[in-house]
Amino acid sequence: MGRWASTGFLAIFITIAIAIAIVMNLIIPAGAHKGLEVGFYRNSCPEVETIVYKSMAQSYKTNMTVAPGVLRLAFHDCFVRGCDAFVLLDGPNTERKSVLNGGLHGYDAVDAAKRATEKACPGIVSAPDVLQFAARDSVILANWRLPMERARWASRRDDFPHHGGNGCEPRPSEHDPVSTRSKVPGEGLERSLMVVLSGFHTIGKAPCLTFDDRVQTNPVDPTLAPSFAASLKKQCLYAQITSTKVALDSTPRRFDTQYFKDIIQGRGVLISDQELLYDSRTVGVVRANKGSAFYRNFGEAMVAMSELGVLTDGSGEIRRQIDQVNT
């Protein structure tokens, strides 16, 4: 299937991590919350989650693409170095400036939420916690309610820049065969959770450059339903291929189970999504999440992801701004 892999580099990062987890079969111990605590801000900033939600709701009202954008930020943050908000730092030698992160957006929405928490509770709420709350709220705003009591683990702290490196550890390409992909830096999740997390592709769009080699060939990628391949080819004309984006599923503004249903029907836009149907280690998870079980499973997967590589207690700092370390 490699001949249909796209040459674009802006494909959504979570699809890389799915196959990595398949190869490595990495697992987070059940019940391990890495020093995180439910209701951590109950005394120091009791309204923090309401503050973040209201800010995100305003950002979403202005621009609905902030929902998939903020989710992507959360995934990129957690899977590179852990959930430390390093991806939010601006400046040279940061993840934010990496060519691999060129398609990320939603920074302004997270920044607005952080500013709102600083106004109410100066120096109390960390950028990683704001980002994770905002990611949860992105799902809620896209029409599905994540069980609230399962998404409030907090007390993450912000990481400092690491001298001598840019924090952008080499990542395997999402276009590499499953069997040749190496590990994610740091820790991982069991592969079933990784496949469930790929369901966030139920909202948002992908640039034509990330899948053009599937449809601009003769023959087209045989894993695509013929009518869907024709539709993609029509939408991604060569003249507009660098500027056009296509919905990742047929209900791109609603957080639902359509992503998995589309994969089963041969309508997976990214090859790394469609391949999940043809791998014996993932096809069962795809089929198991085409119904209502997905919502519970996604909540569990988001909580597990938010625990990766966190800094707690005296480590790191509490940034006053999401994009700058304190001076």
C-alpha positions in Angstrom: 0.0 0.0 0.0 3.1 2.2 0.2 2.7 3.5 -3.4 -0.4 5.4 -2.3 1.2 7.1 0.6 1.1 10.9 0.4 4.2 13.0 0.2 2.6 15.8 2.3 4.0 16.5 5.8 1.0 18.1 7.4 -1.0 14.9 8.1 -2.4 14.8 11.6 0.1 13.4 14.0 -2.1 11.0 15.9 -2.1 8.6 12.9 1.7 8.2 13.4 1.3 7.2 17.0 -1.3 4.6 16.3 1.0 2.3 14.3 3.9 3.1 16.7 1.8 1.7 19.6 1.0 -1.3 17.5 4.6 -2.1 17.0 5.8 -1.3 20.5 2.6 -2.5 22.4 3.3 0.1 25.1 1.0 0.3 28.1 0.3 2.7 30.8 -0.3 0.9 34.1 -4.0 0.9 35.1 -4.9 3.5 37.7 -1.6 5.3 37.5 -2.3 9.0 37.4 1.3 10.3 37.7 0.7 12.5 40.7 -2.4 14.1 39.1 -5.4 14.9 41.3 -9.1 15.3 40.6 -10.2 18.8 41.8 -6.7 20.0 42.2 -7.8 23.6 41.9 -10.8 23.3 44.2 -9.3 25.8 46.7 -6.8 27.8 44.7 -9.0 28.4 41.6 -12.3 26.7 42.0 -13.9 28.1 38.8 -11.0 27.3 36.5 -12.8 24.7 34.4 -15.8 27.0 33.9 -13.5 29.8 33.0 -11.7 27.7 30.4 -15.0 26.4 29.0 -16.5 29.8 28.6 -13.4 31.1 26.9 -13.3 28.1 24.5 -17.0 28.5 23.8 -16.3 32.1 22.7 -13.4 31.0 20.5 -15.5 28.2 19.0 -18.3 30.6 18.3 -15.9 32.8 16.3 -14.1 29.9 14.5 -15.3 26.3 14.7 -12.0 25.0 13.5 -10.5 25.7 16.9 -12.0 22.4 18.1 -9.9 20.0 15.9 -7.1 22.5 16.2 -6.9 22.4 20.0 -7.3 18.6 20.0 -4.3 18.4 17.7 -2.3 20.6 19.9 -3.0 18.4 22.9 -2.0 15.2 21.0 1.2 16.8 19.6 2.1 18.0 23.1 1.6 14.7 24.9 3.2 12.4 22.3 6.5 14.2 21.8 7.8 14.9 25.4 4.7 14.4 27.6 1.9 16.7 28.5 4.1 19.7 29.5 2.8 22.4 27.1 6.2 22.6 25.4 4.3 22.7 22.1 2.9 26.1 23.1 6.2 27.8 23.6 7.1 30.3 20.8 10.6 31.2 19.7 13.6 29.5 18.0 14.3 25.8 18.8 10.8 25.0 19.9 8.3 22.4 18.8 6.1 25.2 17.6 8.6 26.2 14.9 9.2 22.6 13.7 8.3 22.0 10.1 6.4 18.9 11.4 4.1 21.2 13.3 3.5 23.7 10.5 -0.2 22.8 10.3 -1.0 23.2 13.9 -3.5 25.9 14.9 -5.7 26.8 17.9 -2.9 28.6 19.8 -5.0 31.7 20.1 -7.9 29.8 21.7 -5.6 28.3 24.3 -3.9 31.6 24.9 -7.3 33.3 25.5 -8.2 30.6 28.0 -4.9 30.9 29.8 -5.3 34.7 29.9 -8.7 34.3 31.4 -7.4 32.0 34.2 -4.6 34.4 34.9 -7.0 37.2 35.3 -9.0 35.2 37.8 -6.2 33.3 39.5 -2.8 34.8 38.7 0.1 32.3 38.7 -2.0 29.3 39.7 -3.2 27.3 36.7 -0.5 25.7 34.5 -0.5 25.9 30.7 -0.6 22.0 30.4 -3.8 21.9 32.5 -5.4 24.7 30.5 -4.5 22.8 27.3 -6.0 19.5 28.5 -9.2 21.3 29.8 -9.5 23.1 26.5 -9.0 19.8 24.5 -11.9 18.2 26.5 -14.0 21.3 25.9 -13.3 21.1 22.2 -15.0 17.7 22.2 -17.9 19.0 24.2 -18.4 22.0 21.9 -18.4 19.6 18.9 -21.5 18.0 20.2 -20.5 15.2 22.5 -20.2 15.4 26.3 -17.1 13.7 27.7 -18.0 12.3 31.2 -16.8 15.3 33.2 -15.8 13.4 36.3 -13.3 11.5 34.2 -11.5 14.4 32.7 -10.5 16.6 35.6 -7.1 15.2 36.5 -4.9 18.2 37.1 -1.6 19.5 38.6 0.6 19.3 35.5 3.4 21.9 35.4 5.0 23.6 32.5 8.4 22.4 31.2 11.4 24.6 30.5 13.2 24.6 27.1 15.9 22.0 26.9 19.2 23.4 26.0 21.1 21.6 23.2 18.0 20.5 21.5 14.8 21.8 20.1 12.4 19.4 21.7 11.4 18.1 18.3 12.7 14.5 18.6 12.7 12.7 15.2 9.4 11.2 14.5 8.7 8.3 12.1 6.7 9.3 9.0 3.0 8.5 9.0 3.7 7.1 5.5 6.1 4.4 6.7 4.9 0.8 6.8 3.6 -0.3 10.2 6.3 -2.9 10.5 9.1 -0.3 10.2 8.0 2.5 12.5 9.9 3.0 15.7 8.9 4.3 19.1 7.4 7.5 20.3 9.8 9.3 22.7 8.9 8.5 26.2 5.9 6.5 27.2 3.0 5.1 25.2 -0.5 3.7 25.3 -1.9 0.3 24.5 -2.7 0.1 20.8 -6.5 -0.1 21.3 -6.5 3.3 23.0 -4.4 4.7 20.2 -6.9 3.5 17.6 -9.7 5.0 19.7 -7.8 8.3 19.8 -7.6 8.4 16.0 -11.4 8.9 16.2 -10.7 12.6 16.8 -10.5 12.7 13.0 -14.3 12.8 13.1 -13.9 16.6 13.2 -11.7 18.7 11.0 -10.1 18.6 7.6 -6.8 17.4 6.0 -4.8 19.1 3.2 -5.0 17.4 -0.2 -1.2 17.1 0.0 -1.5 14.5 2.7 -3.3 12.0 0.5 -2.9 13.1 -3.1 -0.9 10.1 -4.1 -3.9 7.9 -3.3 -6.1 9.5 -5.9 -3.8 11.2 -8.4 -2.5 7.9 -9.7 -3.7 5.3 -12.2 -5.0 3.1 -10.7 -6.1 4.9 -7.5 -5.6 3.4 -4.1 -7.7 0.2 -4.2 -8.6 0.5 -0.5 -10.8 3.5 -1.4 -14.4 3.1 -2.4 -14.5 4.0 -6.1 -17.1 6.7 -5.8 -15.2 8.3 -2.8 -11.9 8.2 -4.7 -13.6 10.0 -7.6 -15.0 12.6 -5.1 -11.5 13.2 -3.5 -9.9 13.5 -7.0 -12.5 16.1 -8.0 -12.0 18.1 -4.8 -8.2 18.0 -5.0 -7.4 19.4 -8.5 -3.7 19.9 -9.2 -4.1 23.6 -9.5 -5.5 23.9 -5.9 -3.7 21.0 -4.3 -1.6 23.1 -2.0 -4.5 25.2 -0.7 -7.4 22.8 -0.6 -8.5 20.8 2.5 -11.0 18.0 2.6 -13.2 16.9 5.5 -11.8 13.8 7.4 -15.3 12.3 7.6 -18.7 13.0 6.2 -19.8 14.9 9.4 -16.7 17.1 10.0 -18.4 19.6 12.4 -19.8 17.0 14.7 -18.0 14.7 17.1 -19.6 11.3 16.4 -18.8 7.8 15.2 -18.8 8.6 11.5 -15.0 8.3 11.2 -15.1 4.6 12.0 -18.1 4.0 9.8 -16.4 5.7 6.9 -13.3 3.6 7.3 -15.4 0.5 7.2 -17.0 1.8 4.0 -13.6 2.5 2.3 -13.9 6.3 2.9 -10.9 6.9 5.1 -9.2 10.1 3.8 -5.7 9.4 5.1 -4.1 6.1 4.2 -2.9 5.7 7.8 -6.6 5.8 8.8 -7.8 3.4 6.1 -5.0 0.9 6.9 -6.6 0.3 10.4 -9.2 -1.7 8.6 -6.7 -4.0 7.0 -4.5 -4.7 10.0 -5.6 -7.7 12.0 -4.4 -6.0 15.2 -6.6 -3.0 14.7 -9.6 -4.0 12.6 -11.5 -5.3 15.7 -11.1 -2.0 17.5 -12.3 -0.1 14.4 -15.5 -2.2 14.2 -16.0 -2.0 18.0 -16.1 1.8 17.9 -18.5 2.4 15.1 -21.3 2.7 17.7 -22.0 4.3 21.1 -19.1 2.5 22.9 -16.8 4.9 21.2 -17.8 7.8 23.4 -16.9 6.0 26.6 -13.7 4.6 25.0 -12.6 8.0 23.8 -13.0 9.5 27.2 -10.8 6.8 28.7 -8.2 7.2 26.0 -8.1 11.0 26.5 -7.6 10.7 30.2 -4.8 8.1 29.7 -3.1 10.3 27.1 -3.3 13.3 29.4 -1.2 11.4 31.9 1.8 10.9 29.6 5.1 12.3 30.9 3.6 14.9 33.2 5.6 17.1 35.5 4.1 17.6 39.0 5.0 18.8 42.5 8.2 21.0 42.3 9.2 20.2 38.7 8.9 22.8 36.0 7.0 26.1 36.6 3.6 27.8 36.2 3.9 30.0 33.2 2.2 33.4 33.2 1.9 33.2 29.4 1.4 30.0 27.4 4.1 30.9 24.8 6.9 32.2 27.1 8.8 30.9 30.1 8.8 33.1 33.1 11.6 35.6 33.5 
